Amino acid sequence: MYSVEESFAQGQGGIIEPLFPSTSQGYRDSDEMEAGLSYQIPTWCYSRIHNPTNFYLEETLSLLEAYGCSFDASAFCTSSGMAAIKQAVEPLLVLDEDPHGLNFVASAQIYGGTFQLFNVRLKERHARVRWVSQPWKLEEWEKLVDKQTRFLYTEMPSNPQQACSDLQALAKLAHSFQIPLIVDSTIATPALLRPLAHGADIVVQSLTKTIGSSGAAIGGAVIARHDLVSRHLPAESRGDYAVWLKLWPGRDSGACLSPYSAFFLLNDLRTLRIKVEWFSQNSMAVAGFLAGHARVEKVDYLGLPSHPLHDLASRYLRMVDSDRPTFGHLLSFTIKGSPADTRRFFDQLQRIFRATDLGRIKSVATIPAISTHLQQGDEGRRMAGIPPTMVRLCVGGEHADDIIQDLDQALSKI
Ligand SMILES: *Cc1c(COP(=O)(O)O)cnc(C)c1O
């Protein structure tokens, strides 16, 4: 029999963290069982609540997100990125007696699934989303936030348009209303952006994407700073929000991460920094090529000085150990021509995968209007700035020349 501390040391000398698939822990006696299940002592009681492999991942993520901060953070891993977002926002939307109802203010330039969660699912639960169409403009946020606002939510950079916000200004605005700022930082990852260091209270990550770049597992995480700002949350949940989410609402909701997935994700996380730098260099080369191509109408890549948000992005997107702005692996471009021309180009790609996926070691492309952003309809896509001729490209770790050659041959066949 081992205590939790002793069992940490039970890696059998392995140089990577072990995988513990066990559903539950056995107890010495009834006293220990009662103490464990009421959280009086730390135990791996039941894998829906606590699991050692998931815990390794949670500890690593919280250290990465709070890097350089003067406070601590904790993480709660979930079955997917969408589960993380839902878990993060739900406790902030508890109904009260206020006859004016409640709202939250969110950037409209967000992942399609999040748009649906906010626009459909949370509306069904009486929480009204107020959309900000240009999240880099602080005035738009200021106009929408009021006494019934529970939180501000943005994605940076956004998928696929790469919208950015001035996180420091946004955090200040949120805190002046005593509400938290939540940032989906999936595209940047902590290798490029650490929102907590800029004043955000909660970060959500889809671990499925760049963090899990080999594409072997779906997962998500809520990473929250300790003592976050929220006048709506009771003190017992504000102190360590992520762990509170994990022990109470998460336990009742059941959207837990499989330890098998945690094992893969942790393995990918070890090489995150070098991959993000490498993908970013490749993306810069590919964006430069596309920007000079006659069949391309427009290229959106934050690394291009022509991008309207280049300066804002340069202030925030930095490799963790460098002052040099670095812009990540996500870019989009529009084809000069019709939606049918766009599909012709897309169908000709030989090396780049056609997949609604991103952050992979292999380059992947999609047409957002017929895939990730199909559900939200013409109006929703218009608001989010997604024309049917837009292609989203996530550049992977192949040689940049090989990606460019594939794009070039497909463009020539329109
Ligand atoms: C994919 C994605 C999500 C949702 O994550 P899943 O793991 O697919 O549930 C959320 N936000 C962003 C920015 C994403 O790209």
The ligand as an ORCA input file, in Angstrom:
! r2SCAN-3c Opt
* xyz 0 1
  C     -11.229     22.859    -31.961
  C     -11.372     24.052    -31.146
  C     -12.203     24.033    -30.013
  C     -12.997     22.814    -29.604
  O     -12.149     21.765    -29.216
  P     -12.531     20.219    -29.322
  O     -11.380     19.550    -28.662
  O     -12.695     19.884    -30.782
  O     -13.817     20.028    -28.583
  C     -12.300     25.190    -29.262
  N     -11.628     26.302    -29.602
  C     -10.821     26.344    -30.680
  C     -10.090     27.606    -31.003
  C     -10.671     25.226    -31.492
  O      -9.880     25.281    -32.569
*
